[in-house]
Amino acid sequence: MQSKMQSKMQSKMQSKITKSYDSVAEIFNAMRNKKLSLNDLIEYPGFLKLLPSVKNKIVLDIGCGTGVMIKELIKRGAKKVIGTDSSKGMLICSENNLKSEIIKKKVELFVDDISKTKLKTKFDLITCSLVLDNVVDFKSAVKNISKLLNKNGIFIFSVPLGFGYVLKFKRNKEGIKVPCGYESNFFDTKKVTDNWDGHKVDFIVRPVSVYINEFAKNGFYLEEYSEPKPIKGAIKKKPKIIHFCNIPFCVIMRFRKL
Ligand SMILES: C[S@@+](CC[C@H](N)C(=O)[O-])C[C@H]1O[C@@H](n2cnc3c(N)ncnc32)[C@H](O)[C@@H]1O
């Protein structure tokens, strides 16, 4: 059981993260549109490889951000997609990006924090791309994900490993950043702060075991796990991500609720 003090601190941290996304929403939207982010060059293509058929399914996308995954799910034949996000600013971008799908009633969007979700419906498939490292009360989030899934339902998520905060980097002769030492260690759960065009966004970097063990405790079976590499042509488009050919940027896991 969490103490009142702990849950107050977690709520405060989570609302700071939500406010950060409200203020970076346009920047994030522009970044995804350029298709040159780590999401586009590594994570998203890897995520889609683990995605089962969505044909005629009603899917929940948690932390839908600007709606990239929702668009893909509809393109692949989902009957309907419910997108939720704790940031209103991100959902406004989604609304703008998904106007025609919303009019056709194929998409519904709600402000919702997964660690305190108000959703009552159950789903056969839930997606969650690069979100759980922004979720402060991760244990409550996993409990809620379990409640939102039907028996045998699937939950797929991706999460960065945070090696950028573990390793120190220096530039080589070609100007490419290469690892040269350690900032911290991989094994601790830690809060880190990223800077996106002058806006600070907090993340909680957790070792992979924390994710796997929490889902296992809540009755999930790990069906497939991957550490995606940059897609073909990625390094040419963005040379500075070359170290992600040697160390993983993120992991993707597909769990089934037993
Ligand atoms: C890195 S963005 C990823 C957005 C989108 N999934 C994508 O792949 O483009 C993380 C998103 O998670 C949302 N988020 C953070 N904490 C959340 C929470 N507790 N519940 C729901 N969404 C959350 C943020 O507002 C943000 O839109």
The ligand as a Gaussian input file, in Angstrom:
#p B3LYP/6-31G(d) Opt

LIG

0 1
 C        6.554000      10.170000     -25.954000
 S        4.855000      10.532000     -26.088000
 C        4.326000       9.215000     -27.176000
 C        3.042000       9.552000     -27.889000
 C        2.553000       8.501000     -28.872000
 N        2.240000       7.261000     -28.227000
 C        3.570000       8.296000     -29.969000
 O        4.174000       7.197000     -30.029000
 O        3.751000       9.200000     -30.785000
 C        4.204000      10.046000     -24.520000
 C        2.719000      10.338000     -24.379000
 O        2.236000       9.724000     -23.182000
 C        1.334000      10.619000     -22.557000
 N        1.275000      10.273000     -21.128000
 C        2.207000      10.508000     -20.177000
 N        1.802000      10.043000     -18.983000
 C        0.579000       9.501000     -19.189000
 C       -0.362000       8.871000     -18.328000
 N       -0.126000       8.694000     -17.025000
 N       -1.533000       8.423000     -18.865000
 C       -1.794000       8.605000     -20.179000
 N       -0.936000       9.215000     -21.035000
 C        0.240000       9.640000     -20.554000
 C        1.941000      11.991000     -22.845000
 O        1.025000      13.034000     -22.641000
 C        2.391000      11.822000     -24.282000
 O        1.369000      12.132000     -25.187000

